[in-house]
Structures are given as structure tokens and as C-alpha cells.
Amino acid sequence: MQAKTLGLYRAVNFRKAAAYGLIFLAHRMFKYGEAHFQSLLADLKDTWADLPTVTSDIPFPFNFLEADYERIKVDSDGAVAGTELVAEAKERLGDLWPDKGFIERDQYRDCKIALDGVKDLILEQLAETDEERAEYERYWPFD
């Protein structure tokens, strides 16, 4: 592909770049969240000069302090853990997963029972103190 259609080859490879990740994520911000976006933005600094339209006189447009990189890493790790937890909850619920936020009336009781199991999973994995446990329980939306 590289030899025959260089433009297509570059386009396919661009999908692996941090810049593409930012473009893709920008339209999915509400699903993936700000932490993922900031992480990709921080990663973009490493490949900024490799972008086709960037010339040597165009500096990376953001200035992160070391503390910013550390915070972004912690936030991103937390967001990834949250995404994995949602995937695990979705797998546990199986057909009871409310695809569009709704479930069938005859599945309500089974779904409530399954969601109690998911709640236990979340509390087990995320609540480190009794205060955190109480906070998660207070804001649990499925009771």
C-alpha cells in the first residue's frame, strides 16, 4: 500500500497517531471524558513535529508543567479503570443491560437484582473507606 498509494497509506497510519485520537475523541467527549482527551493531548507533544502541516516554526501550542502531566496520568488511569468497570458491569448484566437507558417491564425485577450485584462490585473495587462507601451508596442511581 505504501508504494502504490502513499496518500492512503498515510491516512491509515494517521489513525494510529495522537492527533487522530484527539479528533476522534473530541466528538465522543461525553462518552470517554476529559481525562482521556487530556492524556492524548499530553501525548501529542511527543509527535507534534511529525504532523504533516507542522513546520519547525510552529511550536506545540500547550505548555504543561510536570505536575500537570502527573495529574493527567492519575486522571487518565482513573478514567480507564472506570471504563473497564462499566464494561465489566455491562458483561455481568448481559441482556439486562439497558441499551438505550430503558429495560422491558418484565425484566425490571431481574435487572434490579443484577444492578445490586454491580453495586457490590463497584463498592468492592472503588470504595476504600467507610466514608467513600457511604458516598457511593448515597449517589447510587438505581435504588
Buried (B, 14 or more C-beta within 10 A) or exposed (E): EEEEEEEEEEEEEEEEBBBBBBEEBEEEEEEBBBBBBBBBBBBBBEEBEEBEEBEEEEEBEEEBEEEEBEBBBEBBEEBBEBBEBEEBBBEBBEEBEBEEEEBEEEBEEBBEEBBEEBBEBBBEEBBEEEEEBEEBEEEBEEE
